Amino acid sequence: TDLMIHNPNPIGITLAGFSYSMEIEGTPIIAGDQSEGVAIEPFGDSPVRLPVDIGFADLIDTYQVARDKDEVGYRIDLAFRFELPVLGIVSIPISHDGVLPVLRVPTLKVARLSMDSIKLSGADLQLTLQVSNPNAFAATLPALDYRFDVQGQSWVSGAIVDPISVPAKGQGEVTIPFSLSFLSFGRTLRDLLLGDDAINYQLAGSVTVDLDLDLISPRVIPFGFEGDIPLVR
């Protein structure tokens, strides 16, 4: 996060360093001290980088006390140390209060497995994944890596690099078309596709979640689960 410091004086000054801390709903989250000097130009504004990077885990742990809320209060305390002529090092405290949205991790599940066609050589199928966003703001998934296994065999794997947009407290779907060869998988695959039993699967991978919020950087979240799903013909 960048802060702008305005210097109304005709001479430049030096920011010798600063300390910072942040709390959410009264619970400390981060704290630190920056000792790298920054030159502040006269009669102008100079940016100062505040190294605040909050992860999902930090916020989710803190928000257990606010799980029924859509936002919580936060406070940032800063103490800037300026090196001034004659006076030497002078510390100036600054505080800021605000609100942050409560973060909940989007969930992923297999919505449908459907067969488009079957022929002597193999079958064409579609795997549909559903993303649910429980947050009160939209979320973007810039990347998704996946592996879909059935009975210990990999049916389809790959990566989706087109961003997936999911509305606030809404859902989005991703459809993955793929083909299976009977020559590679044998008669067992054909019997499975033509049978009436639900198909037991394992889905694993990772998804990048970007909430497009200040102070919160994108995070890569691994996932892995299994279940049974009927084959839609």
Long-range contacts (C-beta under 8 A, 24 or more apart in sequence): 1-49, 1-50, 1-52, 1-214, 1-215, 2-47, 2-48, 2-49, 2-50, 3-47, 3-48, 3-49, 3-50, 4-45, 4-46, 4-47, 4-48, 5-40, 5-45, 5-46, 5-47, 5-48, 5-80, 6-44, 6-45, 7-40, 7-41, 7-42, 7-43, 7-44, 7-45, 7-46, 8-43, 9-42, 9-43, 10-42, 10-43, 11-42, 11-85, 12-39, 12-40, 12-41, 12-42, 13-40, 13-82, 13-83, 13-84, 14-38, 14-39, 14-40, 14-82, 14-83, 15-39, 15-40, 15-48, 15-80, 15-81, 15-82, 15-83, 16-81, 16-82, 16-83, 16-89, 17-81, 18-48, 18-78, 18-79, 18-80, 18-81, 19-78, 19-79, 20-50, 20-52, 20-76, 20-77, 20-78, 20-79, 21-76, 21-77, 22-52, 22-54, 22-74, 22-75, 22-76, 22-77, 23-74, 23-75, 24-59, 24-62, 24-63, 24-72, 24-73, 24-74, 24-100, 25-62, 25-65, 25-66, 25-72, 25-73, 25-74, 27-62, 27-65, 29-54, 29-58, 29-59, 29-62, 29-74, 30-54, 30-58, 37-83, 40-82, 50-78, 52-76, 52-215, 53-215, 53-217, 54-215, 54-216, 54-217, 55-216, 55-217, 55-219, 56-103, 56-105, 56-209, 56-219, 56-221, 59-100, 59-102, 59-103, 59-216, 60-103, 60-104, 60-105, 63-102, 63-103, 66-102, 67-102, 69-102, 70-101, 70-102, 70-136, 71-99, 71-100, 71-101, 71-102, 71-136, 72-99, 72-100, 72-102, 73-97, 73-98, 73-99, 73-100, 74-98, 74-99, 74-100, 100-213, 100-215, 101-135, 101-136, 101-137, 101-213, 102-135, 102-136, 103-135, 103-211, 103-216, 104-134, 104-135, 105-209, 105-221, 106-131, 106-132, 106-133, 106-134, 106-135, 106-139, 106-141, 106-166, 106-207, 106-209, 107-131, 107-132, 107-134, 108-132, 108-203, 108-207, 108-223, 109-225, 110-148, 110-201, 110-203, 110-227, 110-229, 111-173, 112-229, 112-232, 113-199, 113-201, 113-229, 113-230, 113-231, 113-232, 114-231, 114-232, 114-233, 115-193, 115-231, 115-232, 115-233, 116-177, 118-193, 118-194, 120-182, 121-181, 121-182, 121-183, 122-179, 122-180, 122-181, 122-182, 122-183, 123-179, 123-180, 123-182, 123-189, 123-193, 124-177, 124-178, 124-179, 125-155, 125-177, 125-178, 125-179, 125-180, 126-175, 126-176, 126-177, 126-178, 127-155, 127-156, 127-175, 127-176, 127-178, 128-173, 128-174, 128-175, 128-176, 129-173, 129-174, 129-175, 129-176, 129-203, 130-171, 130-172, 130-173, 131-164, 131-166, 131-171, 131-172, 131-173, 131-174, 132-166, 132-170, 132-171, 133-166, 133-167, 133-168, 133-169, 133-170, 133-171, 133-172, 134-169, 135-168, 135-169, 135-211, 136-168, 136-169, 137-168, 137-211, 137-213, 138-165, 138-166, 138-167, 138-168, 138-212, 139-165, 139-166, 139-209, 139-210, 139-211, 140-164, 140-165, 140-166, 140-209, 140-210, 140-211, 140-212, 141-165, 141-166, 141-207, 141-208, 141-209, 141-210, 142-208, 142-210, 142-218, 143-207, 143-208, 144-174, 144-205, 144-206, 144-207, 144-208, 145-205, 145-206, 145-207, 146-176, 146-203, 146-204, 146-205, 147-203, 147-204, 147-205, 148-176, 148-201, 148-202, 148-203, 149-201, 149-202, 149-203, 149-204, 150-192, 150-199, 150-200, 150-201, 150-202, 151-188, 151-192, 151-200, 153-185, 155-180, 193-231, 198-228, 198-229, 198-230, 198-231, 199-228, 199-229, 199-230, 199-231, 200-226, 200-227, 200-228, 201-226, 201-227, 201-228, 201-229, 202-226
